[in-house]
Amino acid sequence: MENKNNERIFNMPFASVYPHYIAKAERKGRTKEEVHIIIFWLTGYDENSLIKILENKTDFRAFFDEAPKIHPNVSLIKGMICGYRVEEIENELMRNIRYLDKLIDELAKGKKMEKILRMEQQT
């Protein structure tokens, strides 16, 4: 059953979830620009490519498969999201989707951008 649900998520247009990311951030006093910074950091996309993704209704599978570069520090993203430990999700595509969910959650919870983007010195 989980595999069928995964496929449903993978085939979902990124544009259908994107407004929810923005709304979640804005409800907590954060900005659309901060959501974009997170998306660009995670995927290597820029503003123009994001506009095309939204206009073309690119699904999550293509969104991550065609990403210029998944940030090398994604392995520093840890914790629970949707009832799963993000670092333990075996399917790479689902893990990347949940990484994005986790980063948006952290933004909405008021974390500083430096922490969200894993820029602080790791000890």
N, C-alpha and C positions, 0 to 999 in steps of 0.2 A: 504493500500500500504506500509506504514512504517513497518508493521509487516513482510511482505514478504521480504522487504529489510533487516530487522534485521536478518531474517533467513539466507539470503545469506551471510551476514557478519559472523554470528555465525558459519556457515559451512565452511568458508574460512580457508585454512591452515595457521597457524601462520607463517610458513616458507615462505609464499608468501608475507607477509607484512614486516617481519623482515629485509630483505635487504633495504627496504625503510626507516626504522627507522635508520639503520646504515648510509645510504647515507645522510639522512637529517642532522644527527649529524655531520658527517665528512665534509659536505659542509660548515658548520659553524665553523669548527676548533675544533670540539669535537671528542671524540674517541668511538670506538666500546666498549671498556672497560667501559666507562661511561654509555653507553646504557645498558650494562649487569648489572651494579650496580643498575640502575633504575628497570630493570626487576626483579632482585633478591629481591630488597627491596619491590616491590609491591606484588610479588607472593610467595616468600619464596623458589623459585627454586634456584638451583646452576648451575655451569658450566656444569657438567655431565648431569643433567636432561634437561638443555636447548639443548644440543647437541642431545639427544634422541628425544626431541620434534621436532626439525628441521628435523632430519633424518626420523622420522615416519610421517611427514607432519600432525601433530596433529592440529585439527581445534581449532578455538578460544573457542568454547563451552567447549571442553575437556581441553584446556589449562587453563582456569580459574576454571572449575569444579574440576580438579585434582591438582590445586595449593596447595602446602603444607599449606600456610597461607596467606590470604590477609592481608596486613599490617594494624594494628589498626588505624593508622593515615591517612588513605585514606579520611576520612571525612574532613580533613583539605585542601584537594585539591578542589579549587573553581575556577570559571571563565568559559569563553566561549571556546567551542571546536566544530568545525563543525556546528556552528550556534545554539548550545544548551548550556545552563548553565549546566555544568557537574554535579553539585550537585543536579539538579532537574530531572535528567534522572531517570525514575521510574524503568525500567527494570534493574535488578542488573547486569546481564551479559553485557548489552550494557554500563552501567555506568562504569564497570571495564575496558572494552575496551577503553572507552573514557578517563578514568583516565590515562591509559598508553599513549594514544595519547597526552594528556595534558602535562604529564611529559616529553615526548620526545620533544614537542614544547618548553617547558621551557628550556631544555638543549640546543636546537638549538638557542634560543634567548639569550644565554649567562648567564643565571642565575647560581649562585653558587650551587654546589651540596648540601650544607647544607640546602639551601632554597628549592631546588627541593624535597629533601627527608624529608622535614618538620621537620628538626632537631632543628631549632631555637626555642628558648623559646617563647611560645605563650603568648601574653599579653591580 
